[in-house]
Structures are given as structure tokens and as C-alpha cells.
Amino acid sequence: MKNQRFRLYINWGLTALAVIACSVLFAFALSKASDIFGVIGMIIKILMPIIYGGVLAYLMLPIYNFTYSLVCKKTVRLFKAQKIRNRIGKMAATLVSLLLLIFVVSGLFWMIIPQILDSILGFQDSLTVYINNLTLWLSKLLQDNPSLEQAIMPHFNEAVMKFQTWMTTDLVPSIYLIIDRVSTGVINIVTVVKNILIGLIVMIYFLNLKGTLCAQSKKIIYGLFQVKTANRIVNEIRFVHRVFGGFITGKLLDSLIIGILCFFGMRFLNMPYVLLISVIIGVTNVIPFFGPFFGAIPSAFLILLVSPLKCLYFLIFVLVLQQFDGNILGPKILGDSTGLPSFWVLFSILLFGGLFGFVGMIIAVPAFAVIYRLVSNYICRRLKRKNLSPRTDDYRLLDHIDPGAGTFVERQES
């Protein structure tokens, strides 16, 4: 009896000591938050090639797995030993993944960069023509309403004069500052290219060691936690992989198809800047909900400078294209890969976009779907321990729960 009481006191003392220690550590972390985030940022910067490699490996994983399984099946008659087939399959899958990635990236650069340069040079050469066209269009539009024309045109002419003055007096003298910034940008691009090249090597290691890394991760999890808890953690990790893999690869395929449809549609409508705008629409379509607006607004502005009527046609075309994507193509490719309600999709994009920018908007939906699933499962387990219903519908008309009997009492409608 005394031993049990002594152990109880020891447990209470250790618990109190642990709480005090955690509180002190938390207070210290808050006081040194800037230094801690600085160290974390430095570590992330050092490990950026590993991060690039992990992301590339995750994106190329379906291609790698498909090629590996196909080669292993086709070489059964040639090689009897399983080890030889596995080795050949890994070599072929690595080569196909690497060549496909290089082909896609180099092809995009080969198509996009000349188009962007031509668009910028053409825009610069035709800027005066665009402004005159816009002025004439506004004059014709407002000629039937003289009072409105007198109110708008002076402000428009003043804005045009300020823009031309800025071009001559501010932009040209700042050319040295622009060159300096361009040089800094080139250095940053070289750093990114270096990280990506190292990331390609890391990607190859990840793809070929994924089985070993998964086995080691499971070994660590089962070593640190009880079997029941470890099983739950492994299942949740599988859910994370299924949600992220299904959503991101599906969204990339969906955006590629939308970009191609936009290209052919704009060609058919004889629009300017076809390739550049198609790439903008395809890339921004990766962002759920807000992506179409992010892509359509600058694209419409570029077309507006050429022809206001074509700008109207473009906006109608993009609206039809996005309706097709949202109601037919997107659900067909993605299905219900996240299971997240529409409100929480909007909430997650705003939250993660504010925290992590463009990348946060891309990963917002699958990341929040994982958080939503974890919180939902935790609440359901807590309710079941209290012998309460985990179904949401049972709480719609709930007034209170009888604490003695545990029965639901519905509210009375007045």
C-alpha cells in the first residue's frame, strides 16, 4: 500500500516537473522566436536540394512504378532470377523518369521563353499603337454621351501622359538599377538551377531507395509507439499519400488538358499571345477556386491592349472553359480525392495562401483535407468513448444531452 502511494506521488511529481519544463521551454521559444525561425530558415535553405529531389521524386513516382512493373513483367522470359529483373526494372524506370522530366521541362522552356521574349518586344514596340487604339475605342464608346465623355476622357489622357512621362523620365534613368537587379536575379537563378541539378540526383536516390526508406520508417514508428497506435499512424500516412498523390497528379493532368484546350481555342478564335496566355491559364489552373481568376485577369488585360472586342470574346471563352473544367473535366479526373466540403476548400486556400504564398495555395486542399480527417477521427473516437453518436445529423436538432441517461433531447420549435 505504501509502495503504491509512493509511486503515485512520484508519478505526480514527474508530471508536474514535465509540465513546468515544457512551460519554460515554450516561454523560451517565444522569446527567441525570431532566432529559432532564422535557424529553421537556414536549415531549409541548406536542405533545399533534398526538398527539390523529394518533390520531383513524388511527382515522378507514378511513371517510375508503371515502368518498373512493366519491365519486370516483360523480362520474365529473358531472366529467371528475380534480382536481375528488379535491377533492370529499376534502371529502366529511373532512365524513363529522368528522360521524361528533362523532355517536359526543356520542351516547356523551348516553347515558352521565345514566346515571352517576342511578346515583350512586340508589346514594347506596339505600346503607342495600343494606347491610341484604346483612346479611339473609348471615344467611340462615349461619343453618344458627351457628359460622360467629358468626365472620363480628361482623366484617361492624364493617366496616359503620366505613364509616358514615367517611361521617359523614371524608367530610363533607372536602367542601372534594373541591370543590378537583373544580375542579382541571375545569381539567384543559378543557385536554383544548382539546387535542381542536385535535386535530380537526390530524386534518383529517392526513387530507387523508396522501398528501403518506407521499411525503415515503419520500423521506427513501430519501435517508438505501441502496436495499436503505430497501426493508426501508418494508416494515416497511407491516407496522406493517397490524398496528396491523387490530388496533385490529378490537378497537374487537369491543368495540362485545360492549357492545351485553351491553346487550340485561342488559335481558333485568332487571339494574340496564344502560347503565352495558354501557359498562364494552365499554370494558374493548378490553384483551386482562385486559379482561373489569377490567370484570366492579366491575360484579358494583354488582349484588351490589342482589341477590346477580342478581350470580350476571350473572357466568354475562359468562362466556358472553366465551367467545363469545374463541372466535367475536374470531377472526372480528381473525383472526390479529398472529401473536403466546399467551404473548407475556400478556407484552406485563403489560410495556406496567406501563410505560404503560391505553393501554399497549391497544397492547401490536400493538406487541410488531412488535418480535417485527423480532427474528425479524434472527435469521433472521443464521442465513442462517451457512448455518444459520432454522426453529425444527430446533432442538428439537439438541445442538450441528458448527462445521466446519455440520451439526446431535441429542441422544441417555437
N, C-alpha and C positions, 0 to 999 in steps of 0.2 A: 504493500500500500504506500509506504514511504517512498519507495523507488519510483512508483508511477507518478506520485505527486512531484517528486524531484524532476523527473523527465518532463512533466508538464510545465514546470517553472522554467526549465532550460529551453524548451521549445518557445515559450512566450518571450523569454529574454532574447533568443536568437532572432525571432520575428521582429521584435521591437528594434533590435540593433540593425537588422537588414533594412527596415523602413527608414530609420534615421540616416543610414549610409546612403540609401537611394535618394533621399531628400537632399542631402548635402551635395551629392553628385549632380543632381538635377539643377540645384541653385548655382553650382559652379559652372555647369554647362551653359546656363542662361547668361551668366556674367561674362563668359568667354565665347559667346555665340559667334561673333564675327571671326575670331581666330579659328574656331572649330570649322566653320564653313569655308574659311580660306584654305585650311589644310585639306578638307574634303575636296574642294575645287582643284587643288594642286594634284591630289592623288588621281582624280578623274582625268585631268589633263595628261598625266603620265600614262595612265591606262587606256587612253583614247584608242590606240591601235587595237587593243584587245576588245574594246567595245565595238569598234567597226567590224572586226573579224567575227564577233558573236552575232551581230545583226545580219551581216552578209551570209553567215552560215545558216542562220534561222530562215532567211528568205530563200536560200537555195536548197534547203533540206528536202522539199518535195521532189525536185529534179534529181537530187542525189539518190534518194531512196528508190525512185522509179527506175533510174538507170542501173543501180546496183542489183535490184531484184531481177530485172530483165536480162542482164548479162549473166547472172548466176544461173538462170533457167536455161539460157541458150548454150551455155558451155558444159552442160551436164554430160553430153556425149563425148566431148573432147577431153575433159579432165575428170577422172574418177575421184580424186582427193578433194574433200570439201575445203581444205585450207587454200589450195591453189585457186579454186573457183572464187573464194572470198577475196583473195588478194587481187585477182584480175578484176573482179567486180568493183572493188574499192578504187583501183587505179582508173578504170573506165569512168566510174561515176564522178571521181574528182576531176578528171580531164574534161568531161562533158559540162559539169557545173562551172568550171573555171572559164572554158571557152565561151559558153553561153553568156556568162556575166560580162566578159570582155566585149563580146559581139554586141550585146544590147547597149552597154554604156558608150562604146565607141561609135555605134550607129546613131545613137541619140545626139552625141556631140557633133558628128559629121553632118547631121541634118539640121540641127538647131543653131549652132554657132554662126554659120554663114548667113542663115535667115535672119538672125538677130542683128548681125552687122549690117546687112542690106537694109533691114527695116529702120535701124537707127540713122544710117546715112541718108536713106530716102526721106525719112521724117525730117531730118535737118535741112535737106535741100528744098523740101516742099512746104516748109513751115509757113512761109509767107503766103503761098497759094492757099493753104488750109485756112489761114486766118481770113483771107479775103473771101473764100467760099462761105465760111461761117458768117461773115458780116453780111454778104449778099442774101444768104438764106434767112437770116434774122430780119433783114429789111423787107424781103418779100412776105415773110410771115406776118409782120406787123404793119404792113402798108395800109391795110383796111382799118386799122385802129391807130390813128395819129397820136392820140393822147398817151396810149401805152408805149408807142414808139419813142415819143419824146422823153418818157420816163426811163426807158431801158437803154436805148442806144448810147446816150452820153456816158453812162456807167460802163457799158461794154467797150466803147472806144477808149475810155480812160484806162481800163484794165489792159487792153491791147498795147497802149503806149507804155504803161509801166512794165509790161513783160518785155517789150522790145528794148526799153531802156536798161532793164536788168541784164538782158543778153549782151548789150554792148559795154555797159559800164561796170557791171559786177562780175559777170561770168568770165570775160576775157582777162581782167587783171588777176583773177583768182586761179589762173591756169597753173601756176607753180604749186599752189596748194593742192590742186586736183592731181597734179603729177605725183606729189608726195604721197597723197592718199592712195593713189593707184599703186605706187611702189609698195606701200605697206600692205595693200590688198594682195599684190603678187606674192609677197613673202608669206602671207597667211595661206594663200592658195598652195604654195609649195609645201608648207607644213601639212596641210590637209592631204595633199597628194602623197606625201611621205607616209602619213598615218594610214592612208587607204592601201598603199602598196604593202606595208607591213601587215595591215588587216587582211589582205588576200592570203598571205602566208598563214596567219592565225586561223582564217576560215578553213583552209585545207586541213590544219591540225584538228580543228573542232569537228569537221565532218567525218574524219577518219577515226577520231577517238570518242565519238559521241556515245557509243555503247559502254566503253570503259568509264567515261565520266558519269553516265547515268547510274552504273552499278556502284561506283564509289559514293555518289550522292545518297543512294538508298542505304548503303552500308553505314554512312554517317548518321542518317536520320534514325535508323533502327538501333544504332548504338547509343544515341542521346536520349531517345524517348521510349516510353512504354509501347508495346506492340500495337495496342488499340489506337493510341494517339499517332503513332508512326503510320499506320494504315490510313488514317484520316488525312494526314499531311500529304502522303503520296497520292491519294485520290484527288486532293485539292490541286496539287501540282499538275496532275493529268488534265484537270478541268481548265487550269490556266493555259496550258499548252493548246488544248483544243479550241478555246475561245480566241486566244491571240493568233494562232496559226490560221484558223478558219476565217477570222475577220480580216486580218492584214493581207493574206494572199488573195482572198476573195475581193477585197477592196481594190487591190492593185490590178487584178484582172478586169474588174468592172471599170476602173478609170482608164485603162488601156483601150477598152472597147469604146468608151464614150469619146476619148480623144480621136480614135480612128473615124467614128461616125461624124464627129464634128468636122474633121478634115474633109471628108467627102461631101458633107452637106454644104460647107462653105465654098468648096470648089464648084458645086452645082449652082449655088446662088451667086457665083462670081464675086466673092468678097475679097477685100485686101488682107494682107498679112495672114494668109491661110495657115501656114505651118506654125508660125509663132503663136497665134491665138489658139490653135488646136492643142499645142503643148500646154499653154496656160490653163485651158479648160480641163485637160486631162490630169494635170498635176494637182490643181486645186480641188478636183473632184474627190481626191483621197480624203479630204476633210469632210466628215459627215455634216449635214444640215447647212453649215455656213459656206462650204466649199464652192457651190455654184455661184453664190453672190461675189465671193472673193475673185473668182475668175472672170465673171461676166462684166463687172464694173470697169476695170481697166481696159478690157478688150473692146467694150462698147465705146469707150472714150476714143480709142485709136481709130475705130471705124467712123465715129462721128466727125473727126477731122477731115476725113476723105469724102464722106457722103452721109448726111443726116438720114436720108431715106434708107440707105443700106444699114445704118445703125438700128433703125426701127425693125427692119427685116431680121437683123441678127438677134435682137432681143426676143422677138417672137420665136425664132428658131431655137435659141437656147432654152427658152421656157418649155417648148415642146420636147426638146431633148432631155431636159431634167425631169419632166413628168414621166417620160418613157423610162428613164433610169430609176426614178424613185418608186414607180408602181409596177414595172415589169422586169427590167433587167436586174436591178439591185436585189429584189427579193428572190429572183430565180438563182442568182449566184450565191448570195450570202445566206439566204434562208433566214432562220431565227437563230443565228450563230451566237448571239449574246443573251437573248431573252430579256433585254432591258426595256422597260416602258419608255415611251416617247419623251415624257417629261425629264426622266433621269438622263436620257441621251443629251438633251439640251443642257441640263445642269452640268453634266460631266465635261462637255466641250467648253463651256464657259469657265469652269473651275480649272481644268488642266491647261486650257489655253492661256489663262491668266498667269498660271504658275510656271509653265514650261514653254510657252510660245507655240510655234508651228508644230514642233514634234509632239507637244502635249495634246494638241487638237487631234493628231492622228491616232495616238494611243489612248485617248480619253475614253472612248466607248468600251473597248475590251478591258481596260484597267478598272474602270468603275463597275463593269459587269462582274469582275472577280470580287471587288470589295462588297458589292451588293449581295453576291452569293454567300460570302463568308458571314456577313452580318445577319442575313436571313437565316442561315443554318444555325448560327449561335442562338438567335432569339427562339427559333423553333425547338432547339434542344432544351433551353431554359423553360419554355412553356410546358414541354412534355414532362419534365421533372416535377412540375407543379400540378400535373394531371389536368392541364388546360389545353384547349384546342389550338393547334397551330394554323388553322385556316383563317384567312383574312375575312372572308364573308361572314364568319360567325361574330365578328366584332362590329359590323356595320350598324346594327340597331341596338348595340349594347348600352345599357345604362350603368350597370355595375355587376360585379360578381359576388355572390354570396360567399363570404370567407369560410363559413362553416361547412356548407354542402358543396361548394365549388361549382354551383350552377350559375348559368348566365341569366341575368334579368334584363329583359328588353325595356327600352324607354317607352313611355306611353305618349302617343302622338296627341297633341292638344288640338 
